[in-house]
């Protein structure tokens, strides 16, 4: 039962391996961060992360383009406002130029109040232009920044021109030329802002506004030129030429505007720039040109100025309408750009969410079943299959019922579902093999029972014959030989009972009344061959439940057999017992044999606590298996430990429900042992008398008591 490693264990490479199944070596690891070591989720995410990143980059570029487009359109809208305010500034400067020219032509009799008022209007318009220009983003466009810088410096030039007009002697043509040059500079600056205005429709409307603004400027020049001539009272050839050229340019620009304008713009122009003031202005201009050969034209300068101003007001109404259309188109393009930015961002967000959702669904559709398959596999390996094996072990081969194998909770038809079906097949085959093994064990157990019953019957007949021979024999030597034959027959009967234990059956013989613990120990001693070497010490007066007597006798006999077998023949085996404070009793069997290593002791105790499946190794080491089975049957704890200085001590702890205080009851027929104060056996006596048995009858009656007292098959109380 001890002294070497059980055959059902094997050692390889210093590692303990259960049974004969050895796990093969795995392939070489590719590295911690190798793709083969990634989880399935990580691998799937790695597969989809490239298209996701690509989609994000492309979507980001698209959204970035939309953002830049919206920013450009917003900047264009700001430029449109600058152009609009710049056009208003042109109108105010044109009025200031014309009034200043009229004042310069009239000389000392001119009125400066209208000029002062107009200059205030010009300054206000200039401030509005500067305010709008300040809101334009100019850092990323150096050309735009240059043109806006021109607008910022425009106020200083206007102030300088005013100072020159007031403090220097300038004829009115020079004043008109100087103001016209300043107006041209402003017009050029506004024209250069047009390329930065995005949108074809917006550019077209801005172009129409530019053309009509130039036409209005030529009309204003005519008002200044003819007003100066009339105020001065004489024509000059250059002035006539300039007036005629301005008129022709105005007509050409007006025709260009009408050809490029929309139908609504043409209709509005035709409905607006018409009427008595327009006709009167044209008539006055023609009359003045007709009288240019005379020394004095004879027309009133103020009448001309007011009439032409009325015509200019009508033209500026059209100009304001064009400015409004440009602003409306700018706002429309800005709203469209913002809507496009919102739609693009929303589309990209929806695509991203869709990709993430689809990726999550696909990953879960793969990882989820894999996790379910892994959980099912672990549950089968660690719980379900061991439970089936346990149930099959505990059931007899003739009482096996069909076992239903629950399939894995994966019903998909993909590759993972195929793996799940294959694993279900493996599980089913494992259960089928376990069932077949259980059926085989059942048949083997039945065979064990039949063999044991046959041998038990023969042993009983043999023991009865030996009893009759012992009773009729007086020769001590022959009687001693009969005793040896009797012991051998008793051991053979115990081996036959071991077959019943291997088959999971219980012995048919059992006590109904309690039996003294000392008699249980005495009966155990009688089961072994070298009973003379066993010494009982520290005995107590306690009773053992009769239903467990035979199993306890068998268990202790196996431990005694082991102790006497693995110890020197000239040494003693000490058996002591004591009652425990919490109930129950403890029996210790100590030998002075070869002992066991720490590892073998731990393994033996594990086998005692959890007896292995019956196999060839168990048949070779039957004692360990029988002790484990019998102890587990009655919740008896058996533990092996090292003795000092050498040897092994087997500690048998009997639970409280099997051991109780001694009561009055019928002892089994036979003899009771007597001991001295040291606990050594001194003799035998009858239960009912106190007389001592003489030495000549001692051996015979003691042996019969051991054989029949606690394990009699015929006289159970």
Secondary structure as UniProt FT lines:
FT   TURN            7..8
FT   STRAND          9..12
FT   TURN            13..14
FT   STRAND          15..18
FT   TURN            19..20
FT   TURN            32..33
FT   HELIX           35..37
FT   HELIX           40..106
FT   HELIX           107..109
FT   HELIX           113..134
FT   TURN            139..140
FT   HELIX           142..167
FT   HELIX           172..193
FT   HELIX           194..196
FT   HELIX           200..232
FT   HELIX           237..260
FT   HELIX           263..272
FT   HELIX           276..290
FT   TURN            291..293
FT   HELIX           301..379
FT   HELIX           380..384
FT   HELIX           385..394
FT   HELIX           397..399
FT   HELIX           415..472
FT   HELIX           476..502
FT   TURN            503..504
FT   STRAND          515..516
FT   HELIX           517..526
FT   TURN            529..530
FT   HELIX           531..533
FT   STRAND          534..537
FT   STRAND          542..544
FT   HELIX           546..548
FT   HELIX           549..565
FT   TURN            569..570
FT   STRAND          573..579
FT   TURN            581..582
FT   STRAND          585..590
FT   HELIX           598..609
FT   HELIX           616..620
FT   HELIX           622..633
FT   TURN            634..635
FT   STRAND          637..642
FT   STRAND          648..654
FT   TURN            656..658
FT   STRAND          659..661
FT   STRAND          671..675
FT   TURN            677..678
FT   STRAND          681..686
FT   HELIX           695..708
FT   TURN            709..711
//
